Amino acid sequence: MRAPLIALALALAVLFVSSTARAQERSLEYAIKASYIYKLIPFVTWPDSAASPAVEPFVICAFDDPKDLAALVSEAVAGQRIDDRQIIVRRLDSAAAASQCQLMYVGTDNADAVAAALDAVQDKAVLTVTDGMPPGRPHGIINFVIVGDHVRFQIDPEEAQRKGISISSKLLSLAVSAASGNQ
Protein backbone atom coordinates (compact mmCIF):
# COMPACT_ATOMS: atom_id res chain seq x y z
CA MET A 1 0.00 0.00 0.00
CA ARG A 2 2.85 2.40 0.77
CA ALA A 3 4.70 1.73 -2.49
CA PRO A 4 1.88 3.09 -4.70
CA LEU A 5 1.63 6.20 -2.50
CA ILE A 6 5.38 6.76 -2.68
CA ALA A 7 5.29 6.29 -6.48
CA LEU A 8 2.41 8.76 -6.76
CA ALA A 9 4.23 11.30 -4.57
CA LEU A 10 7.39 10.92 -6.68
CA ALA A 11 5.42 11.33 -9.91
CA LEU A 12 3.75 14.48 -8.59
CA ALA A 13 7.12 15.84 -7.44
CA VAL A 14 8.61 15.24 -10.90
CA LEU A 15 5.64 16.98 -12.54
CA PHE A 16 5.96 19.95 -10.17
CA VAL A 17 9.71 20.26 -10.69
CA SER A 18 9.44 19.99 -14.49
CA SER A 19 6.62 22.56 -14.69
CA THR A 20 8.59 24.88 -12.39
CA ALA A 21 11.69 24.41 -14.57
CA ARG A 22 9.66 25.23 -17.71
CA ALA A 23 8.29 28.37 -16.05
CA GLN A 24 11.81 29.42 -15.08
CA GLU A 25 13.03 28.76 -18.64
CA ARG A 26 10.22 30.93 -20.04
CA SER A 27 11.02 33.68 -17.53
CA LEU A 28 14.65 33.53 -18.61
CA GLU A 29 13.59 33.57 -22.27
CA TYR A 30 11.60 36.78 -21.79
CA ALA A 31 14.34 38.39 -19.71
CA ILE A 32 16.77 37.69 -22.56
CA LYS A 33 14.35 39.13 -25.13
CA ALA A 34 13.89 42.25 -22.99
CA SER A 35 17.64 42.67 -22.76
CA TYR A 36 18.01 42.18 -26.52
CA ILE A 37 15.45 44.92 -27.20
CA TYR A 38 17.52 47.38 -25.21
CA LYS A 39 20.90 46.17 -26.46
CA LEU A 40 19.90 46.29 -30.16
CA ILE A 41 19.28 50.05 -30.13
CA PRO A 42 22.91 51.26 -30.35
CA PHE A 43 23.35 49.16 -33.51
CA VAL A 44 20.48 50.89 -35.31
CA THR A 45 20.39 54.33 -36.91
CA TRP A 46 17.10 56.04 -37.66
CA PRO A 47 16.75 58.54 -40.51
CA ASP A 48 17.19 62.21 -39.62
CA SER A 49 13.53 62.82 -40.47
CA ALA A 50 12.51 60.39 -37.71
CA ALA A 51 14.99 61.57 -35.12
CA SER A 52 13.48 63.27 -32.11
CA PRO A 53 15.32 66.18 -30.58
CA ALA A 54 18.03 65.12 -28.16
CA VAL A 55 15.96 66.38 -25.23
CA GLU A 56 13.05 64.03 -26.00
CA PRO A 57 13.09 60.49 -24.64
CA PHE A 58 13.75 57.42 -26.75
CA VAL A 59 10.42 55.58 -26.78
CA ILE A 60 10.06 51.80 -26.82
CA CYS A 61 6.47 50.66 -27.26
CA ALA A 62 4.84 47.30 -26.62
CA PHE A 63 1.66 46.34 -28.43
CA ASP A 64 -0.40 43.19 -27.84
CA ASP A 65 2.01 42.02 -25.17
CA PRO A 66 0.33 39.10 -23.36
CA LYS A 67 3.65 37.98 -21.88
CA ASP A 68 4.19 41.47 -20.38
CA LEU A 69 7.64 41.79 -21.90
CA ALA A 70 7.20 45.56 -21.52
CA ALA A 71 7.63 45.25 -17.75
CA LEU A 72 10.91 43.38 -18.24
CA VAL A 73 12.11 45.94 -20.79
CA SER A 74 11.25 48.71 -18.30
CA GLU A 75 13.41 46.97 -15.69
CA ALA A 76 16.24 46.47 -18.20
CA VAL A 77 16.31 50.14 -19.22
CA ALA A 78 15.81 51.65 -15.77
CA GLY A 79 18.39 54.41 -15.40
CA GLN A 80 19.85 53.76 -18.88
CA ARG A 81 20.22 56.36 -21.61
CA ILE A 82 20.66 56.27 -25.37
CA ASP A 83 22.79 59.12 -26.72
CA ASP A 84 22.07 61.05 -23.54
CA ARG A 85 18.30 60.54 -23.98
CA GLN A 86 16.10 59.01 -21.33
CA ILE A 87 14.49 55.71 -22.38
CA ILE A 88 10.83 55.14 -21.65
CA VAL A 89 8.61 52.13 -22.29
CA ARG A 90 4.94 52.51 -23.19
CA ARG A 91 2.23 49.91 -23.54
CA LEU A 92 -0.01 50.64 -26.51
CA ASP A 93 -3.72 49.90 -26.71
CA SER A 94 -3.61 50.55 -30.43
CA ALA A 95 -0.79 50.18 -32.93
CA ALA A 96 -1.91 53.45 -34.49
CA ALA A 97 -0.33 55.20 -31.48
CA ALA A 98 3.07 53.76 -32.42
CA SER A 99 3.98 56.74 -34.59
CA GLN A 100 5.55 58.32 -31.49
CA CYS A 101 7.79 55.27 -30.93
CA GLN A 102 11.26 54.60 -32.21
CA LEU A 103 10.88 50.85 -31.52
CA MET A 104 7.64 48.81 -31.38
CA TYR A 105 7.52 45.30 -29.96
CA VAL A 106 4.51 43.25 -31.12
CA GLY A 107 4.07 40.41 -28.66
CA THR A 108 1.35 38.33 -30.23
CA ASP A 109 1.80 35.31 -32.47
CA ASN A 110 -1.53 36.00 -34.21
CA ALA A 111 -0.55 36.69 -37.83
CA ASP A 112 -3.54 38.98 -38.47
CA ALA A 113 -2.80 41.10 -35.39
CA VAL A 114 0.89 41.30 -36.34
CA ALA A 115 0.01 42.32 -39.89
CA ALA A 116 -2.35 45.04 -38.61
CA ALA A 117 0.30 46.38 -36.22
CA LEU A 118 2.95 46.43 -38.95
CA ASP A 119 0.53 48.16 -41.34
CA ALA A 120 -0.08 50.88 -38.74
CA VAL A 121 3.61 51.88 -38.91
CA GLN A 122 4.27 50.92 -42.52
CA ASP A 123 5.30 54.42 -43.56
CA LYS A 124 7.02 55.33 -40.30
CA ALA A 125 10.66 54.87 -39.36
CA VAL A 126 9.76 52.56 -36.48
CA LEU A 127 11.98 49.57 -35.76
CA THR A 128 9.46 46.72 -35.47
CA VAL A 129 10.21 43.64 -33.36
CA THR A 130 8.05 40.51 -33.45
CA ASP A 131 8.20 37.33 -31.45
CA GLY A 132 8.53 33.93 -33.06
CA MET A 133 6.76 34.52 -36.37
CA PRO A 134 7.37 31.53 -38.65
CA PRO A 135 8.56 31.87 -42.26
CA GLY A 136 5.88 33.15 -44.60
CA ARG A 137 4.07 35.06 -41.86
CA PRO A 138 4.18 38.81 -41.25
CA HIS A 139 7.17 39.76 -39.11
CA GLY A 140 9.00 42.80 -37.89
CA ILE A 141 12.35 44.07 -39.03
CA ILE A 142 13.63 41.98 -36.13
CA ASN A 143 11.94 38.68 -35.31
CA PHE A 144 12.86 36.67 -32.23
CA VAL A 145 13.24 32.93 -32.75
CA ILE A 146 14.30 30.03 -30.58
CA VAL A 147 17.17 28.00 -32.04
CA GLY A 148 17.99 24.98 -29.93
CA ASP A 149 17.46 26.35 -26.46
CA HIS A 150 18.71 29.83 -27.28
CA VAL A 151 16.93 33.08 -28.03
CA ARG A 152 18.16 34.39 -31.36
CA PHE A 153 16.82 36.86 -33.90
CA GLN A 154 16.29 37.26 -37.60
CA ILE A 155 16.66 40.59 -39.38
CA ASP A 156 14.85 41.80 -42.48
CA PRO A 157 17.42 44.24 -43.94
CA GLU A 158 15.24 45.08 -46.96
CA GLU A 159 12.38 46.28 -44.76
CA ALA A 160 14.79 48.26 -42.59
CA GLN A 161 16.24 49.93 -45.69
CA ARG A 162 12.75 50.69 -47.04
CA LYS A 163 12.00 52.57 -43.81
CA GLY A 164 15.35 54.38 -43.92
CA ILE A 165 16.60 52.48 -40.87
CA SER A 166 20.24 51.43 -40.98
CA ILE A 167 21.37 48.32 -39.12
CA SER A 168 25.05 47.86 -38.40
CA SER A 169 26.92 45.05 -40.06
CA LYS A 170 27.91 43.78 -36.59
CA LEU A 171 24.26 43.26 -35.69
CA LEU A 172 23.46 41.77 -39.09
CA SER A 173 26.29 39.26 -38.61
CA LEU A 174 24.72 38.08 -35.34
CA ALA A 175 21.33 37.36 -36.90
CA VAL A 176 20.34 33.75 -37.42
CA SER A 177 19.13 34.53 -40.92
CA ALA A 178 17.97 37.51 -42.86
CA ALA A 179 14.22 37.20 -43.23
CA SER A 180 12.66 39.24 -45.99
CA GLY A 181 9.57 40.08 -47.90
CA ASN A 182 6.93 38.63 -45.60
CA GLN A 183 5.27 41.76 -44.34
Backbone as CSV, one residue per row, in Angstrom:
resi,resn,N_x,N_y,N_z,CA_x,CA_y,CA_z,C_x,C_y,C_z
1,MET,0.820,-1.196,0.000,0.000,0.000,0.000,0.864,1.260,0.000
2,ARG,1.986,1.229,0.706,2.846,2.404,0.771,3.580,2.636,-0.545
3,ALA,3.954,1.594,-1.238,4.701,1.732,-2.487,3.920,2.545,-3.518
4,PRO,2.611,2.263,-3.732,1.878,3.087,-4.700,1.798,4.565,-4.273
5,LEU,1.685,4.821,-2.974,1.629,6.200,-2.500,2.963,6.907,-2.715
6,ILE,4.043,6.189,-2.461,5.376,6.758,-2.683,5.582,7.041,-4.167
7,ALA,5.162,6.101,-5.040,5.292,6.288,-6.481,4.470,7.490,-6.949
8,LEU,3.247,7.628,-6.408,2.407,8.763,-6.762,3.047,10.071,-6.302
9,ALA,3.583,10.090,-5.095,4.233,11.297,-4.572,5.448,11.666,-5.426
10,LEU,6.236,10.666,-5.826,7.390,10.924,-6.683,6.965,11.455,-8.052
11,ALA,5.910,10.877,-8.610,5.423,11.334,-9.915,4.945,12.782,-9.827
12,LEU,4.221,13.112,-8.772,3.754,14.485,-8.589,4.932,15.441,-8.394
13,ALA,5.935,14.996,-7.657,7.120,15.837,-7.443,7.834,16.103,-8.760
14,VAL,7.966,15.074,-9.593,8.615,15.237,-10.897,7.813,16.204,-11.765
15,LEU,6.481,16.062,-11.768,5.638,16.984,-12.538,5.802,18.409,-12.043
16,PHE,5.815,18.615,-10.740,5.959,19.952,-10.170,7.316,20.548,-10.541
17,VAL,8.363,19.767,-10.382,9.709,20.260,-10.685,9.838,20.580,-12.168
18,SER,9.307,19.725,-13.061,9.441,19.993,-14.494,8.608,21.198,-14.907
19,SER,7.415,21.382,-14.329,6.624,22.559,-14.687,7.272,23.822,-14.131
20,THR,7.875,23.745,-12.956,8.589,24.885,-12.390,9.807,25.218,-13.252
21,ALA,10.520,24.190,-13.708,11.688,24.408,-14.567,11.268,25.065,-15.879
22,ARG,10.138,24.613,-16.462,9.658,25.231,-17.710,9.289,26.689,-17.474
23,ALA,8.652,26.979,-16.354,8.289,28.371,-16.046,9.544,29.222,-15.889
24,GLN,10.568,28.670,-15.238,11.815,29.416,-15.077,12.496,29.632,-16.432
25,GLU,12.449,28.611,-17.308,13.033,28.756,-18.641,12.317,29.857,-19.414
26,ARG,10.978,29.902,-19.334,10.219,30.933,-20.040,10.535,32.310,-19.458
27,SER,10.666,32.399,-18.140,11.024,33.678,-17.528,12.385,34.137,-18.028
28,LEU,13.324,33.208,-18.102,14.651,33.528,-18.605,14.572,33.943,-20.079
29,GLU,13.757,33.235,-20.859,13.588,33.572,-22.271,13.118,35.020,-22.428
30,TYR,12.125,35.422,-21.653,11.599,36.776,-21.787,12.568,37.817,-21.243
31,ALA,13.317,37.467,-20.219,14.339,38.393,-19.712,15.421,38.617,-20.769
32,ILE,15.781,37.570,-21.482,16.774,37.690,-22.557,16.220,38.548,-23.688
33,LYS,14.960,38.328,-24.066,14.351,39.131,-25.129,14.286,40.598,-24.724
34,ALA,13.939,40.868,-23.485,13.886,42.253,-22.994,15.263,42.899,-23.077
35,SER,16.277,42.152,-22.698,17.636,42.667,-22.764,18.046,42.920,-24.216
36,TYR,17.705,41.998,-25.104,18.008,42.178,-26.525,17.390,43.476,-27.043
37,ILE,16.127,43.722,-26.696,15.450,44.919,-27.198,16.258,46.160,-26.853
38,TYR,16.722,46.228,-25.634,17.519,47.384,-25.209,18.893,47.391,-25.872
39,LYS,19.529,46.247,-25.948,20.899,46.173,-26.460,20.991,46.335,-27.983
40,LEU,19.897,46.131,-28.708,19.898,46.293,-30.161,19.988,47.762,-30.582
41,ILE,19.454,48.636,-29.764,19.279,50.048,-30.132,20.574,50.734,-30.585
42,PRO,21.696,50.566,-29.890,22.911,51.258,-30.345,23.414,50.812,-31.722
43,PHE,22.918,49.681,-32.216,23.352,49.164,-33.512,22.416,49.564,-34.648
44,VAL,21.473,50.450,-34.328,20.476,50.889,-35.309,20.539,52.402,-35.424
45,THR,20.426,52.892,-36.668,20.389,54.331,-36.912,19.084,54.656,-37.629
46,TRP,18.349,55.600,-37.071,17.098,56.043,-37.661,17.383,57.207,-38.600
47,PRO,16.536,57.408,-39.603,16.753,58.540,-40.509,16.592,59.868,-39.768
48,ASP,17.266,60.889,-40.254,17.188,62.208,-39.623,15.756,62.695,-39.506
49,SER,14.926,62.364,-40.488,13.534,62.819,-40.468,12.754,62.208,-39.312
50,ALA,13.203,61.059,-38.807,12.508,60.390,-37.712,13.134,60.684,-36.358
51,ALA,14.272,61.320,-36.373,14.986,61.567,-35.119,14.267,62.613,-34.288
52,SER,14.064,62.300,-33.039,13.483,63.266,-32.112,14.603,64.143,-31.588
53,PRO,14.267,65.337,-31.173,15.318,66.176,-30.583,15.989,65.457,-29.413
54,ALA,17.233,65.792,-29.190,18.031,65.119,-28.160,17.423,65.238,-26.763
55,VAL,16.564,66.220,-26.558,15.962,66.384,-25.229,14.761,65.469,-25.028
56,GLU,14.208,64.917,-26.119,13.055,64.030,-25.998,13.519,62.612,-25.696
57,PRO,12.691,61.861,-24.966,13.093,60.486,-24.643,13.054,59.574,-25.861
58,PHE,13.807,58.496,-25.765,13.753,57.418,-26.747,12.600,56.529,-26.294
59,VAL,11.635,56.272,-27.181,10.417,55.579,-26.776,10.370,54.167,-27.360
60,ILE,10.275,53.203,-26.461,10.063,51.800,-26.816,8.606,51.503,-26.494
61,CYS,7.876,50.968,-27.468,6.469,50.659,-27.256,6.239,49.155,-27.335
62,ALA,5.251,48.704,-26.588,4.844,47.297,-26.617,3.364,47.247,-26.967
63,PHE,3.045,46.497,-27.994,1.664,46.339,-28.428,1.301,44.865,-28.398
64,ASP,0.099,44.570,-27.910,-0.396,43.193,-27.845,0.657,42.312,-27.190
65,ASP,0.897,42.603,-25.934,2.010,42.024,-25.174,1.487,41.120,-24.055
66,PRO,0.922,39.949,-24.393,0.332,39.104,-23.362,1.358,38.543,-22.378
67,LYS,2.610,38.508,-22.768,3.653,37.975,-21.880,4.227,39.060,-20.990
68,ASP,3.758,40.300,-21.154,4.195,41.465,-20.383,5.704,41.665,-20.463
69,LEU,6.224,41.533,-21.672,7.641,41.794,-21.897,7.973,43.255,-21.608
70,ALA,6.982,44.134,-21.769,7.204,45.560,-21.518,7.703,45.806,-20.101
71,ALA,7.182,45.069,-19.137,7.631,45.247,-17.752,9.099,44.859,-17.614
72,LEU,9.503,43.798,-18.290,10.905,43.381,-18.239,11.808,44.383,-18.958
73,VAL,11.323,44.930,-20.080,12.106,45.940,-20.788,12.254,47.174,-19.899
74,SER,11.187,47.560,-19.216,11.250,48.709,-18.296,12.318,48.498,-17.237
75,GLU,12.378,47.282,-16.687,13.410,46.968,-15.693,14.799,47.038,-16.317
76,ALA,14.925,46.506,-17.537,16.236,46.466,-18.200,16.761,47.865,-18.511
77,VAL,15.867,48.809,-18.819,16.307,50.144,-19.219,16.299,51.151,-18.072
78,ALA,15.883,50.713,-16.908,15.812,51.646,-15.770,17.167,52.322,-15.562
79,GLY,17.168,53.635,-15.621,18.387,54.406,-15.404,19.327,54.459,-16.597
80,GLN,18.993,53.774,-17.683,19.853,53.762,-18.875,19.496,54.927,-19.784
81,ARG,20.441,55.283,-20.644,20.217,56.360,-21.606,20.772,55.922,-22.968
82,ILE,20.183,56.480,-24.003,20.660,56.268,-25.371,21.050,57.641,-25.902
83,ASP,22.312,57.820,-26.225,22.788,59.120,-26.722,22.305,60.257,-25.831
84,ASP,22.437,60.055,-24.553,22.068,61.051,-23.544,20.562,61.306,-23.459
85,ARG,19.761,60.422,-24.045,18.305,60.536,-23.982,17.761,59.514,-23.005
86,GLN,16.802,59.934,-22.219,16.097,59.010,-21.328,15.365,57.979,-22.187
87,ILE,15.243,56.754,-21.683,14.491,55.707,-22.376,13.210,55.466,-21.594
88,ILE,12.095,55.476,-22.300,10.834,55.142,-21.648,10.154,54.018,-22.418
89,VAL,9.343,53.246,-21.708,8.610,52.134,-22.292,7.127,52.420,-22.124
90,ARG,6.387,52.288,-23.216,4.938,52.509,-23.186,4.223,51.264,-23.682
91,ARG,3.128,50.951,-23.034,2.235,49.912,-23.544,1.204,50.610,-24.423
92,LEU,0.951,50.045,-25.587,-0.008,50.641,-26.511,-1.304,49.838,-26.542
93,ASP,-2.425,50.548,-26.532,-3.722,49.896,-26.713,-4.029,49.727,-28.192
94,SER,-3.393,50.568,-28.998,-3.612,50.552,-30.434,-2.272,50.777,-31.133
95,ALA,-2.040,50.006,-32.179,-0.788,50.178,-32.930,-0.740,51.520,-33.626
96,ALA,-1.875,52.143,-33.842,-1.905,53.452,-34.485,-1.152,54.493,-33.658
97,ALA,-1.049,54.277,-32.359,-0.331,55.203,-31.480,1.181,55.028,-31.572
98,ALA,1.644,54.075,-32.347,3.070,53.762,-32.422,3.880,54.784,-33.203
99,SER,3.226,55.756,-33.809,3.978,56.739,-34.592,4.904,57.575,-33.715
100,GLN,4.688,57.577,-32.413,5.549,58.321,-31.488,6.668,57.447,-30.923
101,CYS,6.797,56.228,-31.432,7.787,55.270,-30.929,8.959,55.171,-31.899
102,GLN,10.126,54.909,-31.354,11.261,54.598,-32.209,11.346,53.080,-32.417
103,LEU,10.860,52.312,-31.450,10.876,50.847,-31.525,9.525,50.350,-31.041
104,MET,8.907,49.414,-31.796,7.643,48.815,-31.384,7.786,47.306,-31.335
105,TYR,7.555,46.750,-30.146,7.520,45.302,-29.958,6.076,44.840,-30.090
106,VAL,5.837,43.839,-30.949,4.512,43.255,-31.122,4.589,41.847,-30.541
107,GLY,3.894,41.638,-29.427,4.073,40.409,-28.664,3.169,39.254,-28.999
108,THR,2.269,39.412,-29.918,1.355,38.326,-30.235,1.937,37.412,-31.309
109,ASP,1.420,36.199,-31.378,1.797,35.314,-32.474,0.636,35.164,-33.465
110,ASN,-0.395,35.986,-33.299,-1.530,36.005,-34.205,-1.129,36.777,-35.461
111,ALA,-1.051,36.089,-36.588,-0.552,36.694,-37.830,-1.383,37.897,-38.258
112,ASP,-2.705,37.842,-38.074,-3.545,38.981,-38.472,-3.259,40.200,-37.605
113,ALA,-3.093,39.994,-36.304,-2.798,41.104,-35.394,-1.417,41.688,-35.689
114,VAL,-0.445,40.827,-35.987,0.895,41.300,-36.335,0.833,42.119,-37.616
115,ALA,0.128,41.614,-38.622,0.013,42.325,-39.892,-0.641,43.697,-39.693
116,ALA,-1.682,43.762,-38.873,-2.355,45.040,-38.611,-1.411,46.015,-37.905
117,ALA,-0.644,45.519,-36.948,0.302,46.383,-36.223,1.388,46.895,-37.164
118,LEU,1.908,46.022,-38.004,2.948,46.434,-38.949,2.399,47.429,-39.976
119,ASP,1.155,47.221,-40.403,0.534,48.157,-41.344,0.386,49.543,-40.728
120,ALA,0.120,49.597,-39.412,-0.077,50.885,-38.739,1.182,51.755,-38.770
121,VAL,2.349,51.123,-38.895,3.610,51.883,-38.914,4.367,51.683,-40.228
122,GLN,3.650,51.242,-41.230,4.267,50.918,-42.522,5.090,52.065,-43.087
123,ASP,4.596,53.270,-42.976,5.299,54.418,-43.563,6.057,55.228,-42.520
124,LYS,6.310,54.644,-41.376,7.016,55.333,-40.296,8.364,54.650,-40.069
125,ALA,9.337,55.417,-39.653,10.664,54.869,-39.365,10.672,54.296,-37.951
126,VAL,9.871,53.242,-37.765,9.760,52.564,-36.476,10.411,51.191,-36.629
127,LEU,11.363,50.892,-35.760,11.977,49.566,-35.756,10.968,48.608,-35.149
128,THR,10.469,47.668,-35.948,9.464,46.720,-35.471,10.137,45.418,-35.043
129,VAL,9.668,44.885,-33.914,10.208,43.642,-33.363,9.032,42.712,-33.098
130,THR,9.093,41.515,-33.678,8.053,40.515,-33.452,8.655,39.320,-32.725
131,ASP,7.775,38.436,-32.305,8.198,37.333,-31.448,7.787,35.989,-32.022
132,GLY,8.738,35.311,-32.641,8.527,33.934,-33.063,7.645,33.730,-34.273
133,MET,7.582,34.698,-35.167,6.759,34.524,-36.368,7.460,33.566,-37.331
134,PRO,6.751,32.512,-37.748,7.371,31.531,-38.651,7.527,32.084,-40.061
135,PRO,8.365,31.427,-40.874,8.563,31.868,-42.261,7.222,31.952,-42.988
136,GLY,7.098,32.968,-43.834,5.878,33.145,-44.603,4.807,33.949,-43.888
137,ARG,5.022,34.265,-42.634,4.067,35.063,-41.863,4.596,36.478,-41.721
138,PRO,3.704,37.442,-41.477,4.184,38.810,-41.253,5.148,38.845,-40.068
139,HIS,6.177,39.664,-40.186,7.169,39.758,-39.113,7.758,41.155,-39.106
140,GLY,8.361,41.499,-37.999,9.003,42.800,-37.890,10.358,42.807,-38.559
141,ILE,10.986,43.960,-38.516,12.351,44.066,-39.031,13.234,43.095,-38.258
142,ILE,12.960,42.975,-36.969,13.633,41.982,-36.134,12.572,41.007,-35.647
143,ASN,12.870,39.736,-35.728,11.935,38.684,-35.313,12.685,37.715,-34.408
144,PHE,12.238,37.623,-33.147,12.859,36.672,-32.228,12.491,35.252,-32.618
145,VAL,13.456,34.354,-32.510,13.244,32.928,-32.755,14.002,32.146,-31.686
146,ILE,13.580,30.923,-31.481,14.299,30.026,-30.579,15.030,29.011,-31.447
147,VAL,16.340,28.949,-31.306,17.167,28.001,-32.038,17.847,27.131,-30.988
148,GLY,17.528,25.836,-31.029,17.994,24.982,-29.934,17.292,25.458,-28.673
149,ASP,18.032,25.781,-27.678,17.457,26.349,-26.458,17.844,27.808,-26.277
150,HIS,18.209,28.470,-27.367,18.714,29.833,-27.277,17.799,30.829,-27.987
151,VAL,17.658,32.000,-27.384,16.925,33.083,-28.028,17.857,33.716,-29.055
152,ARG,17.400,33.770,-30.274,18.158,34.390,-31.359,17.224,35.340,-32.084
153,PHE,17.680,35.947,-33.145,16.820,36.856,-33.899,17.169,36.807,-35.367
154,GLN,16.143,37.106,-36.165,16.294,37.257,-37.602,16.175,38.749,-37.886
155,ILE,16.760,39.184,-38.976,16.660,40.589,-39.379,16.224,40.644,-40.841
156,ASP,15.314,41.559,-41.114,14.854,41.803,-42.481,15.506,43.104,-42.957
157,PRO,16.700,43.024,-43.553,17.418,44.244,-43.938,16.706,45.040,-45.031
158,GLU,15.957,44.364,-45.907,15.241,45.084,-46.963,14.155,45.977,-46.372
159,GLU,13.423,45.467,-45.382,12.378,46.277,-44.756,12.997,47.433,-43.973
160,ALA,14.098,47.183,-43.304,14.786,48.259,-42.590,15.199,49.348,-43.572
161,GLN,15.788,48.958,-44.685,16.236,49.931,-45.685,15.057,50.707,-46.257
162,ARG,13.933,50.017,-46.507,12.747,50.685,-47.041,12.266,51.796,-46.105
163,LYS,12.424,51.579,-44.805,12.004,52.566,-43.809,13.092,53.598,-43.518
164,GLY,14.252,53.444,-44.151,15.351,54.376,-43.917,16.117,54.075,-42.646
165,ILE,15.919,52.894,-42.106,16.600,52.478,-40.874,17.847,51.704,-41.265
166,SER,18.970,52.084,-40.683,20.242,51.432,-40.977,20.622,50.523,-39.810
167,ILE,20.965,49.287,-40.136,21.366,48.316,-39.116,22.834,47.994,-39.339
168,SER,23.606,48.066,-38.266,25.050,47.864,-38.396,25.374,46.453,-38.874
169,SER,26.483,46.351,-39.562,26.922,45.045,-40.061,27.227,44.098,-38.904
170,LYS,27.651,44.639,-37.761,27.909,43.784,-36.594,26.634,43.090,-36.148
171,LEU,25.527,43.842,-36.088,24.259,43.257,-35.686,23.756,42.284,-36.746
172,LEU,23.878,42.665,-38.004,23.461,41.771,-39.088,24.216,40.443,-39.032
173,SER,25.492,40.493,-38.667,26.287,39.261,-38.615,25.860,38.341,-37.471
174,LEU,25.186,38.887,-36.463,24.721,38.079,-35.335,23.359,37.437,-35.574
175,ALA,22.662,37.893,-36.611,21.327,37.364,-36.896,21.415,35.924,-37.361
176,VAL,20.410,35.147,-37.013,20.343,33.745,-37.420,20.209,33.664,-38.928
177,SER,19.321,34.466,-39.478,19.135,34.527,-40.918,18.517,35.871,-41.225
178,ALA,18.594,36.259,-42.451,17.966,37.506,-42.859,16.616,37.159,-43.465
179,ALA,15.557,37.433,-42.723,14.216,37.204,-43.231,13.853,38.357,-44.122
180,SER,13.055,38.112,-45.138,12.661,39.240,-45.987,11.332,38.976,-46.675
181,GLY,10.720,40.093,-47.025,9.574,40.079,-47.904,8.295,39.470,-47.375
182,ASN,8.121,39.276,-46.092,6.928,38.627,-45.600,5.997,39.572,-44.871
183,GLN,6.162,40.845,-45.065,5.271,41.756,-44.339,4.067,42.012,-45.142
